[in-house]
């Protein structure tokens, strides 16, 4: 009887979280899957069931494939760069350095800035001619560059902004994990004559794997949910060179008001994220050492 009462009590405590999760995550996801099978209702014309026609249209959509290609390239660069840079910064501020608190604050400051503010700051940096980047490069004789107006540089310029902002956020998790590693391990390794690199590779890195898994999952999600600073900086241009998948969904859903096709694109995005998350947990879980 006491066990039953404890189960009921636990279920009641979990009920608000379950209701909120279902209302704002699961129900909208199911509604999105269903909406992708219908046309978009317009005026007096109700939605009509069309099966997989939206997905057939998606396969023939060149802008979708351009946005997907851009997003893959964006993810392939931002994820490893931001994670590696976060780990390097965490190792730097974990050491006993003069001014360590100021250095931590400098690394973390981009994280607390709103993305709209960050985008406007970097718009000034990238402005051709009198922007900060051209002013500095001009001292070395480098010609002026329209960083956000050229197909060759626009996406990489957006990637640089994302890495600058996200690395400090991931650094906090690595720094917290580094501070949980017992000093006894470092002393034992030093007695055995292990170098700092050996200690990092054989001890520190394996103990950081739970944090790395958490950071990677968040980095993957972040790489496929970027929309705000694309809106501010490039609006997907030039010629869809910086159009990412979520920005394309935003345009279809809120600019062209095609909710059914936006639901189709969203379903594809959710499927991609689910597959990537499953792959991460499948392969990285084997390398994780929980204490």
Secondary structure, 3 states (H helix, E strand, C coil): CHHHHHHHHHHHHHHHHHHHHHHHHHHHHHHHHHHCCECCCECCECCCECCCHHHHHHHCCHHHHHHHHHHHHHHHHHHHHHHHHHHHHHHHHHCCCCCHHHHHHHHHHHHHCCHHHHHHHHHHHHCCCCCHHHHHHHCCCCCCCCCCCCCCCHHHHHHHHHHHHHHHHHHHHHHHHHCCCCHHHHHHHHHCCCCHHHHHHHHHHHHCHHHHHHHHHHHHHHHCCCCHHHHHHCCCCCCCCCCCHHHHHHHHHHHCCCHHHHHHHHHHHHHHHHHHHHHHHHHHHHHCCCC
